[in-house]
Amino acid sequence: MKYELEFGRDEFNVRYVAVRIEAPLTLICQRSLEPFVMTVNVDTRLGLIVNENEESGLPPGYEPLLVEEDGRLDPVTVIEDELLLVLPLVPINPDAELPDDIVGPDETEQDSSDTPPNPFAILRELKNR
């Protein structure tokens, strides 16, 4: 995992922390229930605020980050929170396929004699008489 935290003040004198993260995360695919590695990238700018009233004063493109009165924050918590925000709600490995017992055989593999008769075929015959 690579990460970078850059602290500073912008041209409006707003305190911020720029967070950049690249991390390979091991997730469980909800399609195959097998683990897979998904690389996530985070590139965001967090405006450091002491109370919630300051949130409205943040420039566009800033996400608010509430910090203690003394301005301290825990970098590990910031990184963890940002990684949690980019995780997919339902992780699915794009290379995974559903097992055959769930999907069933392909239509091309099915024999046409195994298909049940159309119940409306009888009505068609009655109509044509």
N, CA, C and O atoms as CSV, one atom per row, in Angstrom:
chain,resi,resn,atom,element,x,y,z
A,1,MET,N,N,0.855,-1.173,0.000
A,1,MET,CA,C,0.000,0.000,0.000
A,1,MET,C,C,0.896,1.230,0.000
A,1,MET,O,O,1.892,1.303,0.720
A,2,LYS,N,N,0.509,2.198,-0.834
A,2,LYS,CA,C,1.213,3.480,-0.872
A,2,LYS,C,C,0.219,4.560,-0.472
A,2,LYS,O,O,-0.925,4.565,-0.927
A,3,TYR,N,N,0.660,5.462,0.371
A,3,TYR,CA,C,-0.210,6.572,0.762
A,3,TYR,C,C,0.623,7.827,0.958
A,3,TYR,O,O,1.829,7.781,1.203
A,4,GLU,N,N,-0.076,8.949,0.839
A,4,GLU,CA,C,0.561,10.247,1.025
A,4,GLU,C,C,-0.466,11.188,1.645
A,4,GLU,O,O,-1.593,11.300,1.163
A,5,LEU,N,N,-0.068,11.851,2.701
A,5,LEU,CA,C,-0.896,12.876,3.336
A,5,LEU,C,C,-0.144,14.196,3.228
A,5,LEU,O,O,0.990,14.314,3.693
A,6,GLU,N,N,-0.776,15.177,2.619
A,6,GLU,CA,C,-0.155,16.488,2.454
A,6,GLU,C,C,-1.005,17.515,3.199
A,6,GLU,O,O,-2.167,17.737,2.858
A,7,PHE,N,N,-0.427,18.127,4.199
A,7,PHE,CA,C,-1.133,19.130,4.993
A,7,PHE,C,C,-0.764,20.518,4.498
A,7,PHE,O,O,0.368,20.756,4.079
A,8,GLY,N,N,-1.732,21.438,4.548
A,8,GLY,CA,C,-1.426,22.790,4.123
A,8,GLY,C,C,-2.614,23.720,4.272
A,8,GLY,O,O,-3.640,23.367,4.852
A,9,ARG,N,N,-2.448,24.915,3.735
A,9,ARG,CA,C,-3.513,25.919,3.676
A,9,ARG,C,C,-3.624,26.367,2.222
A,9,ARG,O,O,-2.616,26.531,1.534
A,10,ASP,N,N,-4.857,26.562,1.766
A,10,ASP,CA,C,-5.043,26.988,0.377
A,10,ASP,C,C,-5.072,28.510,0.291
A,10,ASP,O,O,-4.791,29.204,1.269
A,11,GLU,N,N,-5.419,29.022,-0.899
A,11,GLU,CA,C,-5.428,30.474,-1.114
A,11,GLU,C,C,-6.494,31.199,-0.295
A,11,GLU,O,O,-6.427,32.418,-0.135
A,12,PHE,N,N,-7.490,30.448,0.232
A,12,PHE,CA,C,-8.529,31.040,1.082
A,12,PHE,C,C,-8.211,30.864,2.564
A,12,PHE,O,O,-9.040,31.157,3.425
A,13,ASN,N,N,-6.997,30.382,2.852
A,13,ASN,CA,C,-6.520,30.137,4.211
A,13,ASN,C,C,-7.284,28.993,4.891
A,13,ASN,O,O,-7.379,28.947,6.118
A,14,VAL,N,N,-7.826,28.076,4.090
A,14,VAL,CA,C,-8.528,26.902,4.628
A,14,VAL,C,C,-7.497,25.804,4.861
A,14,VAL,O,O,-6.724,25.449,3.972
A,15,ARG,N,N,-7.508,25.273,6.091
A,15,ARG,CA,C,-6.608,24.162,6.408
A,15,ARG,C,C,-7.140,22.898,5.741
A,15,ARG,O,O,-8.343,22.639,5.754
A,16,TYR,N,N,-6.237,22.117,5.161
A,16,TYR,CA,C,-6.667,20.905,4.479
A,16,TYR,C,C,-5.622,19.809,4.633
A,16,TYR,O,O,-4.481,20.053,5.025
A,17,VAL,N,N,-6.049,18.603,4.313
A,17,VAL,CA,C,-5.143,17.478,4.155
A,17,VAL,C,C,-5.524,16.798,2.839
A,17,VAL,O,O,-6.664,16.375,2.648
A,18,ALA,N,N,-4.546,16.702,1.940
A,18,ALA,CA,C,-4.751,15.990,0.670
A,18,ALA,C,C,-4.368,14.539,0.919
A,18,ALA,O,O,-3.274,14.253,1.406
A,19,VAL,N,N,-5.266,13.631,0.584
A,19,VAL,CA,C,-5.056,12.207,0.833
A,19,VAL,C,C,-4.970,11.486,-0.512
A,19,VAL,O,O,-5.880,11.561,-1.337
A,20,ARG,N,N,-3.850,10.786,-0.709
A,20,ARG,CA,C,-3.673,9.967,-1.901
A,20,ARG,C,C,-3.265,8.573,-1.446
A,20,ARG,O,O,-2.292,8.393,-0.714
A,21,ILE,N,N,-4.038,7.594,-1.899
A,21,ILE,CA,C,-3.801,6.215,-1.478
A,21,ILE,C,C,-3.928,5.304,-2.694
A,21,ILE,O,O,-4.818,5.480,-3.526
A,22,GLU,N,N,-3.038,4.341,-2.785
A,22,GLU,CA,C,-3.154,3.244,-3.739
A,22,GLU,C,C,-2.929,1.971,-2.930
A,22,GLU,O,O,-1.857,1.758,-2.365
A,23,ALA,N,N,-3.964,1.127,-2.887
A,23,ALA,CA,C,-3.876,-0.052,-2.032
A,23,ALA,C,C,-4.541,-1.260,-2.673
A,23,ALA,O,O,-5.675,-1.168,-3.142
A,24,PRO,N,N,-3.844,-2.391,-2.698
A,24,PRO,CA,C,-4.477,-3.634,-3.126
A,24,PRO,C,C,-5.210,-4.238,-1.922
A,24,PRO,O,O,-4.585,-4.571,-0.915
A,25,LEU,N,N,-6.515,-4.374,-2.029
A,25,LEU,CA,C,-7.314,-4.899,-0.926
A,25,LEU,C,C,-7.860,-6.272,-1.288
A,25,LEU,O,O,-8.321,-6.483,-2.410
A,26,THR,N,N,-7.809,-7.195,-0.353
A,26,THR,CA,C,-8.377,-8.519,-0.562
A,26,THR,C,C,-9.818,-8.502,-0.094
A,26,THR,O,O,-10.104,-8.253,1.077
A,27,LEU,N,N,-10.734,-8.775,-1.035
A,27,LEU,CA,C,-12.167,-8.761,-0.758
A,27,LEU,C,C,-12.753,-10.130,-1.079
A,27,LEU,O,O,-12.119,-10.935,-1.760
A,28,ILE,N,N,-13.950,-10.393,-0.594
A,28,ILE,CA,C,-14.659,-11.627,-0.912
A,28,ILE,C,C,-15.686,-11.315,-1.993
A,28,ILE,O,O,-16.577,-10.489,-1.797
A,29,CYS,N,N,-15.552,-11.978,-3.127
A,29,CYS,CA,C,-16.483,-11.792,-4.240
A,29,CYS,C,C,-17.846,-12.327,-3.834
A,29,CYS,O,O,-17.956,-13.462,-3.372
A,30,GLN,N,N,-18.874,-11.527,-4.002
A,30,GLN,CA,C,-20.224,-11.936,-3.620
A,30,GLN,C,C,-20.892,-12.779,-4.706
A,30,GLN,O,O,-22.007,-13.265,-4.515
A,31,ARG,N,N,-20.228,-12.952,-5.826
A,31,ARG,CA,C,-20.740,-13.830,-6.882
A,31,ARG,C,C,-20.217,-15.244,-6.678
A,31,ARG,O,O,-20.984,-16.206,-6.710
A,32,SER,N,N,-18.906,-15.369,-6.467
A,32,SER,CA,C,-18.289,-16.692,-6.357
A,32,SER,C,C,-17.929,-17.074,-4.929
A,32,SER,O,O,-17.601,-18.230,-4.661
A,33,LEU,N,N,-17.987,-16.111,-4.007
A,33,LEU,CA,C,-17.602,-16.288,-2.603
A,33,LEU,C,C,-16.128,-16.668,-2.447
A,33,LEU,O,O,-15.744,-17.315,-1.473
A,34,GLU,N,N,-15.320,-16.262,-3.406
A,34,GLU,CA,C,-13.882,-16.494,-3.377
A,34,GLU,C,C,-13.178,-15.164,-3.139
A,34,GLU,O,O,-13.668,-14.123,-3.579
A,35,PRO,N,N,-12.020,-15.177,-2.442
A,35,PRO,CA,C,-11.269,-13.923,-2.272
A,35,PRO,C,C,-10.633,-13.481,-3.582
A,35,PRO,O,O,-10.247,-14.306,-4.409
A,36,PHE,N,N,-10.529,-12.163,-3.757
A,36,PHE,CA,C,-9.836,-11.590,-4.908
A,36,PHE,C,C,-9.232,-10.266,-4.477
A,36,PHE,O,O,-9.639,-9.681,-3.473
A,37,VAL,N,N,-8.262,-9.802,-5.240
A,37,VAL,CA,C,-7.559,-8.559,-4.923
A,37,VAL,C,C,-8.085,-7.451,-5.835
A,37,VAL,O,O,-8.124,-7.588,-7.057
A,38,MET,N,N,-8.484,-6.364,-5.205
A,38,MET,CA,C,-8.977,-5.196,-5.934
A,38,MET,C,C,-8.097,-4.014,-5.541
A,38,MET,O,O,-7.961,-3.703,-4.358
A,39,THR,N,N,-7.505,-3.363,-6.526
A,39,THR,CA,C,-6.677,-2.191,-6.240
A,39,THR,C,C,-7.572,-0.959,-6.234
A,39,THR,O,O,-8.281,-0.690,-7.203
A,40,VAL,N,N,-7.531,-0.210,-5.129
A,40,VAL,CA,C,-8.333,1.006,-5.013
A,40,VAL,C,C,-7.401,2.213,-4.997
A,40,VAL,O,O,-6.269,2.148,-4.519
A,41,ASN,N,N,-7.913,3.304,-5.532
A,41,ASN,CA,C,-7.170,4.564,-5.564
A,41,ASN,C,C,-8.023,5.658,-4.935
A,41,ASN,O,O,-9.209,5.792,-5.237
A,42,VAL,N,N,-7.403,6.435,-4.060
A,42,VAL,CA,C,-8.070,7.557,-3.402
A,42,VAL,C,C,-7.256,8.808,-3.706
A,42,VAL,O,O,-6.031,8.807,-3.583
A,43,ASP,N,N,-7.935,9.857,-4.097
A,43,ASP,CA,C,-7.295,11.157,-4.291
A,43,ASP,C,C,-8.329,12.208,-3.910
A,43,ASP,O,O,-9.171,12.587,-4.724
A,44,THR,N,N,-8.258,12.670,-2.681
A,44,THR,CA,C,-9.267,13.594,-2.172
A,44,THR,C,C,-8.610,14.672,-1.323
A,44,THR,O,O,-7.482,14.523,-0.852
A,45,ARG,N,N,-9.336,15.745,-1.144
A,45,ARG,CA,C,-8.870,16.845,-0.292
A,45,ARG,C,C,-9.899,17.048,0.810
A,45,ARG,O,O,-11.079,17.276,0.543
A,46,LEU,N,N,-9.437,16.962,2.047
A,46,LEU,CA,C,-10.307,17.101,3.210
A,46,LEU,C,C,-10.059,18.450,3.869
A,46,LEU,O,O,-8.930,18.782,4.229
A,47,GLY,N,N,-11.127,19.219,4.023
A,47,GLY,CA,C,-11.033,20.490,4.734
A,47,GLY,C,C,-11.129,20.241,6.227
A,47,GLY,O,O,-12.091,19.634,6.697
A,48,LEU,N,N,-10.143,20.706,6.972
A,48,LEU,CA,C,-10.105,20.478,8.418
A,48,LEU,C,C,-10.971,21.513,9.122
A,48,LEU,O,O,-10.716,22.715,9.048
A,49,ILE,N,N,-12.001,21.022,9.806
A,49,ILE,CA,C,-12.905,21.912,10.541
A,49,ILE,C,C,-12.953,21.480,11.988
A,49,ILE,O,O,-12.784,20.303,12.308
A,50,VAL,N,N,-13.188,22.464,12.877
A,50,VAL,CA,C,-13.242,22.193,14.315
A,50,VAL,C,C,-14.685,21.985,14.769
A,50,VAL,O,O,-14.937,21.202,15.685
A,51,ASN,N,N,-15.634,22.680,14.139
A,51,ASN,CA,C,-17.043,22.449,14.459
A,51,ASN,C,C,-17.840,22.376,13.155
A,51,ASN,O,O,-17.382,22.842,12.111
A,52,GLU,N,N,-18.998,21.804,13.224
A,52,GLU,CA,C,-19.807,21.533,12.037
A,52,GLU,C,C,-20.250,22.808,11.307
A,52,GLU,O,O,-20.542,22.755,10.112
A,53,ASN,N,N,-20.303,23.937,11.994
A,53,ASN,CA,C,-20.704,25.187,11.358
A,53,ASN,C,C,-19.719,25.628,10.274
A,53,ASN,O,O,-20.096,26.348,9.349
A,54,GLU,N,N,-18.475,25.205,10.383
A,54,GLU,CA,C,-17.452,25.596,9.424
A,54,GLU,C,C,-17.585,24.856,8.092
A,54,GLU,O,O,-16.963,25.248,7.105
A,55,GLU,N,N,-18.380,23.805,8.054
A,55,GLU,CA,C,-18.511,22.996,6.843
A,55,GLU,C,C,-19.021,23.815,5.658
A,55,GLU,O,O,-18.572,23.620,4.528
A,56,SER,N,N,-19.952,24.723,5.912
A,56,SER,CA,C,-20.515,25.522,4.818
A,56,SER,C,C,-19.493,26.487,4.223
A,56,SER,O,O,-19.686,26.966,3.106
A,57,GLY,N,N,-18.424,26.780,4.935
A,57,GLY,CA,C,-17.394,27.692,4.439
A,57,GLY,C,C,-16.307,27.014,3.619
A,57,GLY,O,O,-15.384,27.678,3.147
A,58,LEU,N,N,-16.402,25.710,3.445
A,58,LEU,CA,C,-15.385,25.004,2.666
A,58,LEU,C,C,-15.585,25.243,1.170
A,58,LEU,O,O,-16.719,25.275,0.691
A,59,PRO,N,N,-14.499,25.408,0.441
A,59,PRO,CA,C,-14.609,25.598,-1.012
A,59,PRO,C,C,-15.143,24.323,-1.686
A,59,PRO,O,O,-15.075,23.241,-1.101
A,60,PRO,N,N,-15.667,24.444,-2.898
A,60,PRO,CA,C,-16.125,23.258,-3.635
A,60,PRO,C,C,-14.967,22.278,-3.849
A,60,PRO,O,O,-13.828,22.686,-4.075
A,61,GLY,N,N,-15.273,20.995,-3.776
A,61,GLY,CA,C,-14.250,19.973,-3.960
A,61,GLY,C,C,-13.622,19.501,-2.668
A,61,GLY,O,O,-12.843,18.548,-2.675
A,62,TYR,N,N,-13.940,20.142,-1.568
A,62,TYR,CA,C,-13.409,19.735,-0.270
A,62,TYR,C,C,-14.460,18.887,0.458
A,62,TYR,O,O,-15.651,19.199,0.437
A,63,GLU,N,N,-13.999,17.824,1.092
A,63,GLU,CA,C,-14.851,17.057,1.985
A,63,GLU,C,C,-14.501,17.483,3.406
A,63,GLU,O,O,-13.325,17.678,3.712
A,64,PRO,N,N,-15.497,17.632,4.282
A,64,PRO,CA,C,-15.183,18.066,5.642
A,64,PRO,C,C,-14.577,16.940,6.476
A,64,PRO,O,O,-14.975,15.782,6.350
A,65,LEU,N,N,-13.620,17.287,7.321
A,65,LEU,CA,C,-13.046,16.363,8.287
A,65,LEU,C,C,-13.030,17.079,9.622
A,65,LEU,O,O,-12.289,18.042,9.818
A,66,LEU,N,N,-13.849,16.601,10.534
A,66,LEU,CA,C,-13.961,17.192,11.859
A,66,LEU,C,C,-12.764,16.756,12.702
A,66,LEU,O,O,-12.518,15.562,12.873
A,67,VAL,N,N,-12.018,17.737,13.228
A,67,VAL,CA,C,-10.844,17.457,14.065
A,67,VAL,C,C,-11.066,18.045,15.452
A,67,VAL,O,O,-11.992,18.827,15.672
A,68,GLU,N,N,-10.213,17.662,16.369
A,68,GLU,CA,C,-10.283,18.163,17.743
A,68,GLU,C,C,-9.957,19.658,17.773
A,68,GLU,O,O,-9.421,20.203,16.809
A,69,GLU,N,N,-10.280,20.301,18.871
A,69,GLU,CA,C,-10.005,21.740,19.040
A,69,GLU,C,C,-8.537,22.072,18.812
A,69,GLU,O,O,-8.218,23.130,18.269
A,70,ASP,N,N,-7.633,21.170,19.227
A,70,ASP,CA,C,-6.199,21.444,19.069
A,70,ASP,C,C,-5.718,21.146,17.653
A,70,ASP,O,O,-4.542,21.348,17.353
A,71,GLY,N,N,-6.605,20.669,16.775
A,71,GLY,CA,C,-6.265,20.423,15.380
A,71,GLY,C,C,-5.612,19.079,15.117
A,71,GLY,O,O,-5.230,18.800,13.981
A,72,ARG,N,N,-5.475,18.246,16.126
A,72,ARG,CA,C,-4.836,16.949,15.949
A,72,ARG,C,C,-5.779,15.958,15.274
A,72,ARG,O,O,-6.997,15.991,15.447
A,73,LEU,N,N,-5.163,15.086,14.505
A,73,LEU,CA,C,-5.924,13.988,13.918
A,73,LEU,C,C,-5.032,12.766,13.843
A,73,LEU,O,O,-3.805,12.864,13.864
A,74,ASP,N,N,-5.677,11.610,13.756
A,74,ASP,CA,C,-4.953,10.351,13.673
A,74,ASP,C,C,-4.846,9.951,12.207
A,74,ASP,O,O,-5.861,9.621,11.594
A,75,PRO,N,N,-3.649,9.971,11.628
A,75,PRO,CA,C,-3.501,9.644,10.205
A,75,PRO,C,C,-4.023,8.245,9.847
A,75,PRO,O,O,-4.590,8.054,8.772
A,76,VAL,N,N,-3.836,7.285,10.729
A,76,VAL,CA,C,-4.309,5.923,10.460
A,76,VAL,C,C,-5.827,5.909,10.319
A,76,VAL,O,O,-6.361,5.229,9.443
A,77,THR,N,N,-6.513,6.642,11.159
A,77,THR,CA,C,-7.974,6.709,11.094
A,77,THR,C,C,-8.422,7.379,9.796
A,77,THR,O,O,-9.394,6.946,9.178
A,78,VAL,N,N,-7.722,8.429,9.383
A,78,VAL,CA,C,-8.069,9.124,8.140
A,78,VAL,C,C,-7.913,8.173,6.953
A,78,VAL,O,O,-8.795,8.105,6.097
A,79,ILE,N,N,-6.809,7.446,6.895
A,79,ILE,CA,C,-6.563,6.507,5.803
A,79,ILE,C,C,-7.612,5.395,5.817
A,79,ILE,O,O,-8.163,5.041,4.774
A,80,GLU,N,N,-7.880,4.856,6.984
A,80,GLU,CA,C,-8.875,3.789,7.107
A,80,GLU,C,C,-10.255,4.264,6.651
A,80,GLU,O,O,-10.937,3.558,5.909
A,81,ASP,N,N,-10.665,5.441,7.083
A,81,ASP,CA,C,-11.975,5.985,6.698
A,81,ASP,C,C,-12.076,6.189,5.196
A,81,ASP,O,O,-13.103,5.874,4.595
A,82,GLU,N,N,-11.019,6.714,4.583
A,82,GLU,CA,C,-11.043,6.958,3.140
A,82,GLU,C,C,-11.089,5.647,2.355
A,82,GLU,O,O,-11.746,5.569,1.317
A,83,LEU,N,N,-10.399,4.625,2.842
A,83,LEU,CA,C,-10.457,3.319,2.185
A,83,LEU,C,C,-11.850,2.709,2.307
A,83,LEU,O,O,-12.351,2.111,1.355
A,84,LEU,N,N,-12.468,2.855,3.453
A,84,LEU,CA,C,-13.827,2.327,3.634
A,84,LEU,C,C,-14.820,3.010,2.701
A,84,LEU,O,O,-15.766,2.381,2.225
A,85,LEU,N,N,-14.606,4.292,2.443
A,85,LEU,CA,C,-15.524,5.027,1.576
A,85,LEU,C,C,-15.453,4.597,0.116
A,85,LEU,O,O,-16.438,4.738,-0.609
A,86,VAL,N,N,-14.310,4.076,-0.336
A,86,VAL,CA,C,-14.194,3.674,-1.737
A,86,VAL,C,C,-14.503,2.197,-1.978
A,86,VAL,O,O,-14.536,1.747,-3.123
A,87,LEU,N,N,-14.730,1.444,-0.899
A,87,LEU,CA,C,-15.073,0.030,-1.081
A,87,LEU,C,C,-16.434,-0.097,-1.740
A,87,LEU,O,O,-17.351,0.656,-1.414
A,88,PRO,N,N,-16.578,-1.043,-2.665
A,88,PRO,CA,C,-17.895,-1.251,-3.272
A,88,PRO,C,C,-18.856,-1.850,-2.262
A,88,PRO,O,O,-18.450,-2.601,-1.375
A,89,LEU,N,N,-20.129,-1.518,-2.398
A,89,LEU,CA,C,-21.146,-2.057,-1.502
A,89,LEU,C,C,-21.213,-3.572,-1.624
A,89,LEU,O,O,-21.315,-4.281,-0.623
A,90,VAL,N,N,-21.156,-4.061,-2.856
A,90,VAL,CA,C,-21.163,-5.497,-3.124
A,90,VAL,C,C,-19.935,-5.797,-3.976
A,90,VAL,O,O,-19.963,-5.582,-5.188
A,91,PRO,N,N,-18.853,-6.292,-3.364
A,91,PRO,CA,C,-17.651,-6.570,-4.145
A,91,PRO,C,C,-17.857,-7.764,-5.077
A,91,PRO,O,O,-18.282,-8.836,-4.645
A,92,ILE,N,N,-17.551,-7.565,-6.359
A,92,ILE,CA,C,-17.674,-8.637,-7.346
A,92,ILE,C,C,-16.404,-8.658,-8.187
A,92,ILE,O,O,-16.006,-7.646,-8.764
A,93,ASN,N,N,-15.789,-9.806,-8.243
A,93,ASN,CA,C,-14.610,-9.993,-9.068
A,93,ASN,C,C,-15.058,-9.989,-10.521
A,93,ASN,O,O,-15.880,-10.820,-10.907
A,94,PRO,N,N,-14.543,-9.080,-11.335
A,94,PRO,CA,C,-14.987,-9.023,-12.734
A,94,PRO,C,C,-14.629,-10.282,-13.520
A,94,PRO,O,O,-15.221,-10.541,-14.568
A,95,ASP,N,N,-13.677,-11.063,-13.034
A,95,ASP,CA,C,-13.272,-12.293,-13.721
A,95,ASP,C,C,-14.036,-13.523,-13.228
A,95,ASP,O,O,-13.856,-14.613,-13.770
A,96,ALA,N,N,-14.879,-13.367,-12.220
A,96,ALA,CA,C,-15.581,-14.521,-11.639
A,96,ALA,C,C,-16.796,-14.894,-12.472
A,96,ALA,O,O,-17.462,-14.043,-13.061
A,97,GLU,N,N,-17.058,-16.175,-12.502
A,97,GLU,CA,C,-18.255,-16.682,-13.167
A,97,GLU,C,C,-19.054,-17.472,-12.149
A,97,GLU,O,O,-18.497,-18.060,-11.222
A,98,LEU,N,N,-20.370,-17.480,-12.332
A,98,LEU,CA,C,-21.219,-18.248,-11.433
A,98,LEU,C,C,-21.023,-19.733,-11.690
A,98,LEU,O,O,-20.815,-20.139,-12.834
A,99,PRO,N,N,-21.086,-20.553,-10.636
A,99,PRO,CA,C,-20.965,-21.992,-10.820
A,99,PRO,C,C,-22.114,-22.529,-11.677
A,99,PRO,O,O,-23.201,-21.952,-11.690
A,100,ASP,N,N,-21.870,-23.641,-12.398
A,100,ASP,CA,C,-22.872,-24.229,-13.282
A,100,ASP,C,C,-24.126,-24.672,-12.542
A,100,ASP,O,O,-25.223,-24.622,-13.099
A,101,ASP,N,N,-23.977,-25.109,-11.283
A,101,ASP,CA,C,-25.169,-25.559,-10.554
A,101,ASP,C,C,-26.109,-24.405,-10.227
A,101,ASP,O,O,-27.281,-24.637,-9.933
A,102,ILE,N,N,-25.619,-23.166,-10.272
A,102,ILE,CA,C,-26.478,-22.004,-10.042
A,102,ILE,C,C,-27.029,-21.479,-11.363
A,102,ILE,O,O,-28.212,-21.155,-11.466
A,103,VAL,N,N,-26.166,-21.399,-12.366
A,103,VAL,CA,C,-26.566,-20.856,-13.656
A,103,VAL,C,C,-27.398,-21.865,-14.439
A,103,VAL,O,O,-28.373,-21.496,-15.093
A,104,GLY,N,N,-27.020,-23.113,-14.375
A,104,GLY,CA,C,-27.677,-24.131,-15.187
A,104,GLY,C,C,-26.973,-24.223,-16.523
A,104,GLY,O,O,-26.115,-23.394,-16.824
A,105,PRO,N,N,-27.316,-25.215,-17.334
A,105,PRO,CA,C,-26.650,-25.377,-18.624
A,105,PRO,C,C,-27.063,-24.278,-19.593
A,105,PRO,O,O,-28.125,-23.671,-19.454
A,106,ASP,N,N,-26.204,-24.034,-20.576
A,106,ASP,CA,C,-26.518,-23.060,-21.615
A,106,ASP,C,C,-27.692,-23.555,-22.446
A,106,ASP,O,O,-27.953,-24.756,-22.512
A,107,GLU,N,N,-28.389,-22.636,-23.072
A,107,GLU,CA,C,-29.518,-23.009,-23.927
A,107,GLU,C,C,-29.055,-23.853,-25.102
A,107,GLU,O,O,-29.790,-24.720,-25.574
A,108,THR,N,N,-27.850,-23.608,-25.573
A,108,THR,CA,C,-27.341,-24.375,-26.702
A,108,THR,C,C,-27.077,-25.821,-26.313
A,108,THR,O,O,-27.100,-26.716,-27.157
A,109,GLU,N,N,-26.824,-26.041,-25.020
A,109,GLU,CA,C,-26.557,-27.398,-24.546
A,109,GLU,C,C,-27.834,-28.180,-24.301
A,109,GLU,O,O,-27.788,-29.408,-24.221
A,110,GLN,N,N,-28.962,-27.517,-24.179
A,110,GLN,CA,C,-30.210,-28.200,-23.898
A,110,GLN,C,C,-30.739,-28.864,-25.157
A,110,GLN,O,O,-30.648,-28.310,-26.253
A,111,ASP,N,N,-31.288,-30.045,-24.989
A,111,ASP,CA,C,-31.901,-30.756,-26.104
A,111,ASP,C,C,-33.311,-30.213,-26.286
A,111,ASP,O,O,-34.036,-30.004,-25.313
A,112,SER,N,N,-33.689,-29.988,-27.524
A,112,SER,CA,C,-35.011,-29.413,-27.782
A,112,SER,C,C,-36.122,-30.349,-27.351
A,112,SER,O,O,-37.242,-29.895,-27.114
A,113,SER,N,N,-35.846,-31.656,-27.240
A,113,SER,CA,C,-36.882,-32.593,-26.801
A,113,SER,C,C,-37.133,-32.486,-25.305
A,113,SER,O,O,-38.165,-32.943,-24.814
A,114,ASP,N,N,-36.191,-31.883,-24.572
A,114,ASP,CA,C,-36.363,-31.719,-23.130
A,114,ASP,C,C,-37.233,-30.522,-22.784
A,114,ASP,O,O,-37.668,-30.392,-21.640
A,115,THR,N,N,-37.496,-29.652,-23.740
A,115,THR,CA,C,-38.294,-28.468,-23.444
A,115,THR,C,C,-39.765,-28.870,-23.347
A,115,THR,O,O,-40.260,-29.632,-24.177
A,116,PRO,N,N,-40.456,-28.359,-22.338
A,116,PRO,CA,C,-41.865,-28.716,-22.174
A,116,PRO,C,C,-42.695,-28.140,-23.316
A,116,PRO,O,O,-42.329,-27.112,-23.886
A,117,PRO,N,N,-43.795,-28.781,-23.651
A,117,PRO,CA,C,-44.638,-28.280,-24.728
A,117,PRO,C,C,-45.256,-26.937,-24.346
A,117,PRO,O,O,-45.505,-26.664,-23.172
A,118,ASN,N,N,-45.493,-26.119,-25.342
A,118,ASN,CA,C,-46.097,-24.811,-25.145
A,118,ASN,C,C,-47.574,-25.021,-24.791
A,118,ASN,O,O,-48.300,-25.630,-25.578
A,119,PRO,N,N,-48.038,-24.542,-23.643
A,119,PRO,CA,C,-49.439,-24.756,-23.267
A,119,PRO,C,C,-50.411,-24.026,-24.194
A,119,PRO,O,O,-51.588,-24.381,-24.253
A,120,PHE,N,N,-49.944,-23.036,-24.901
A,120,PHE,CA,C,-50.820,-22.296,-25.798
A,120,PHE,C,C,-50.917,-22.948,-27.184
A,120,PHE,O,O,-51.724,-22.528,-28.013
A,121,ALA,N,N,-50.100,-23.966,-27.432
A,121,ALA,CA,C,-50.155,-24.661,-28.716
A,121,ALA,C,C,-51.518,-25.315,-28.913
A,121,ALA,O,O,-52.033,-25.349,-30.031
A,122,ILE,N,N,-52.096,-25.828,-27.853
A,122,ILE,CA,C,-53.423,-26.455,-27.938
A,122,ILE,C,C,-54.462,-25.415,-28.324
A,122,ILE,O,O,-55.340,-25.691,-29.142
A,123,LEU,N,N,-54.374,-24.230,-27.748
A,123,LEU,CA,C,-55.328,-23.171,-28.091
A,123,LEU,C,C,-55.178,-22.778,-29.560
A,123,LEU,O,O,-56.174,-22.517,-30.234
A,124,ARG,N,N,-53.949,-22.736,-30.057
A,124,ARG,CA,C,-53.716,-22.401,-31.457
A,124,ARG,C,C,-54.382,-23.421,-32.374
A,124,ARG,O,O,-54.981,-23.065,-33.389
A,125,GLU,N,N,-54.269,-24.704,-31.999
A,125,GLU,CA,C,-54.887,-25.758,-32.795
A,125,GLU,C,C,-56.411,-25.638,-32.784
A,125,GLU,O,O,-57.052,-25.827,-33.818
A,126,LEU,N,N,-56.997,-25.323,-31.619
A,126,LEU,CA,C,-58.454,-25.166,-31.516
A,126,LEU,C,C,-58.922,-23.978,-32.333
A,126,LEU,O,O,-59.990,-24.029,-32.945
A,127,LYS,N,N,-58.143,-22.915,-32.352
A,127,LYS,CA,C,-58.529,-21.718,-33.104
A,127,LYS,C,C,-58.505,-21.978,-34.603
A,127,LYS,O,O,-59.337,-21.446,-35.337
A,128,ASN,N,N,-57.568,-22.785,-35.062
A,128,ASN,CA,C,-57.437,-23.070,-36.487
A,128,ASN,C,C,-58.500,-24.041,-36.985
A,128,ASN,O,O,-58.597,-24.206,-38.201
A,129,ARG,N,N,-59.288,-24.684,-36.172
A,129,ARG,CA,C,-60.313,-25.649,-36.612
A,129,ARG,C,C,-61.511,-24.975,-37.123
A,129,ARG,O,O,-62.465,-25.638,-37.532
